[in-house]
Amino acid sequence: MAAFKPEKGMPLEEVKTHRIRITLTSRNLKSLEKVCTDLIMCAKQKELHVTGPERLPNKNLKITTRKTPCWEGSKTWDRFEMKIHKRVIDQKSPSETVKQNTSISIEPGVEVEVKIADS
């Protein structure tokens, strides 16, 4: 039998790509944007298809409390607010490069959630 020779347009092996959704959340906006740019730069160096970062709505947590602990005196109030920022990055890549993409140094206070789906 003769050996099979692929033609010019045929791929040698089909590499299965996965659709990866990376969700980043943080209270600090600068560190969140730095991690986003690092992930995108790493993926573009490996010539992967990347979309994002998509900015999701902020979550504002508000607490209003009285300034006096004993409830006596003038009625003065303190308002505290915490904003939680969220970004989503989608990319398509083979399963071997998933771990390499997410192994960058991540700023403290940034939470990373990675979901892998077959495409």
KAQUI-V251180 format. One record per pair of residues at least 6 apart in sequence whose C-alpha atoms are under 7 Angstrom apart, sorted by the first residue. I is the first residue (numbers start at 1). J is the second residue. If there is no record, write none. Layout:
BEGIN
i: <I I>
j: <J J>
END
This chain:
BEGIN
i: <15 16 17 17 17 17 17 18 18 18 18 18 18 18 18 19 19 19 19 19 19 19 20 20 20 20 20 20 20 21 21 21 21 21 21 21 22 22 22 22 22 22 22 23 23 23 23 23 23 24 24 24 24 24 24 24 25 25 25 25 25 25 25 26 26 26 26 26 26 26 27 27 27 29 31 32 35 35 36 39 42 43 48 48 49 49 50 50 50 51 51 51 52 52 52 53 53 53 54 54 54 55 55 55 56 56 58 58 58 58 59 59 59 60 60 60 60 61 61 61 62 62 62 63 63 63 64 64 64 64 65 65 65 66 66 66 67 67 67>
j: <94 94 92 93 94 95 119 92 93 94 95 116 117 118 119 91 92 93 116 117 118 119 90 91 92 114 115 116 117 88 89 90 91 114 115 116 88 89 90 112 113 114 115 87 88 89 112 113 114 86 87 88 110 111 112 113 84 85 86 87 110 111 112 32 84 85 86 109 110 111 83 84 85 85 107 110 106 107 53 101 101 101 92 93 91 92 90 91 92 89 90 91 88 89 90 87 88 89 87 88 89 86 87 88 86 87 83 84 85 86 83 84 85 81 82 83 84 81 82 83 80 81 82 79 80 81 77 78 79 80 77 78 79 76 77 78 76 77 78>
END
